[in-house]
Amino acid sequence: RRWLKEGKKVKVRIRFRGRERDYPELAMEDLKEIADELQDVSVIEQRPSFEGRTLLMVLAPDTGKK
């Protein structure tokens, strides 16, 4: 939250190990929860996407809200 308020972007990564790869919906729920908690200071710049065994989402500061 502090970094977003300072105008910096935040990259959120979840790395899957072992059998965790069989349940990507659990990680998607976690990312959605994070985005919901930070919606007052951020917007989703890059929707959650897989890069190998990592799920990645980028949040950017919401310049319209202070």
KANOR-V695015 format. One record per backbone hydrogen bond with DSSP energy under -0.5 kcal/mol. CO is the residue of the C=O (numbers start at 1). NH is the residue of the N-H. Records with the same first field share a line. If there is no record, write none. Layout:
CO=NH  NH
This chain:
1=5
2=6
3=8
4=7
10=12  59
11=13
12=57
14=55
17=20
18=21
19=22
20=23
23=26  27
24=28
25=29
26=30
27=31
28=32
29=33
30=34
31=35
32=36
33=37
34=38
36=39
38=41  42
41=62
43=45  60
46=58
49=56
51=54
53=16
54=51  56
55=14
56=49
57=12
58=45  46
59=10
60=43
61=63
62=65
